[in-house]
């Protein structure tokens, strides 16, 4: 436990946050935190309630109270509960306290050397900090103490693959799938490796194994379909999308990908019908509106495109999808000669996401296009000064691949990679 710690009255803090909810209130499905408070009161040494309550508070953005819950949990467990230390570490990383998070992950592994989630979580932190060497070291240590663990093996395989050590990556993926043949994520990650290396037959075999492991997994259907589409096998890609949608009839993301595929095949009317199904399934999924708007813009239907961008922003005007929407809409207005409006839309995109490369470069391109070369250079310099990573080749216009990106982000999340 933390030396000299003075317990914070987080129960009193919770009363303030909830407007009077008492920790010992009767449990109900609508009052999960109160139920957890009661568990902590009745079983103060059981770490599960502290972890569940802290996670619930963290999801609500109540980080200070969540931190105090974890701290009291560690004291109650006398520092021997690895799960509480790990949950606390995740919170601190989320809050940007990287050094603190490292210490807490370390405490978790000390509490239980066989706690694989702590080794994996710590390694993922290091990967996000671009410390690949440290991440590899942590994963190797984890495998030493935790024996065969599919998550550790899978993530290390991805690291080796990215480093160009393909034979080592294959061996690790093979070990991961031996550990758990039902691990769809391992089969999918391995399939992606083989597809990137041009081993189409092996990639198809691995995609098939992923389907067998989890027949309703939308990520495998989408990844396999996109693989076939990239290889020019559009009929096979269409069959895969159709089968995936049949098995997941309420999956808006898969329908979105299918619609974009059909548009890429020059079947705009078919794409519209699929987009209609997708928005009916989930009208709050912004990438659908962005993709549909992009398609209508490409088709020359500007008013329809504007309407779909507005629908996206009506869902949320402050998240990353909103930044993508503003940037895409700005391109439309620029191409239509509405330079003032385009400029304002690019500014809105950057207000939401100051690291949006496409928005910065689109703004630079706009100023150059209308002859404001000095202003364009000023904007470029501002961008370069506030960027920590400079990309050599930057997209000025939203392309099909960037609309697939939101769904592909979910695939990479499934593979435990950021």
Secondary structure, 3 states (H helix, E strand, C coil): CCCCCCCCCHHHHHHHHHCCCCCCCCCCCCCHHHHHHHHHHHCCCCHHHHHHHHHHHHHCCCHHHHHHHHHHHHHHCCCCCHHHHHHHHHHHHHCCCHHHHHHHHHHHHHHCCCCHHHHHHHHHHHHHCCCHHHHHHHHHHHHHHHCCCHHHHHHHHHHHHHCCCHHHHHHHHHHHHHHCCCCHHHHHHHHHHHHHCCCHHHHHHHHHHHHHHCCCCHHHHHHHHHHHHHCCCHHHHHHHHHHHHHHCCCCHHHHHHHHHHHHHCCCHHHHHHHHHHHHHHCCCCHHHHHHHHHHHHHCCCHHHHHHHHHHHHHHCCCCHHHHHHHHHHHHHHHHCCCHHHHHHHHHHHHHHCCCCHHHHHHHHHHHHHCCCHHHHHHHHHHHHHHCCCCCCCCCCCCCHHHHHHHHHHHHHHHCCCC
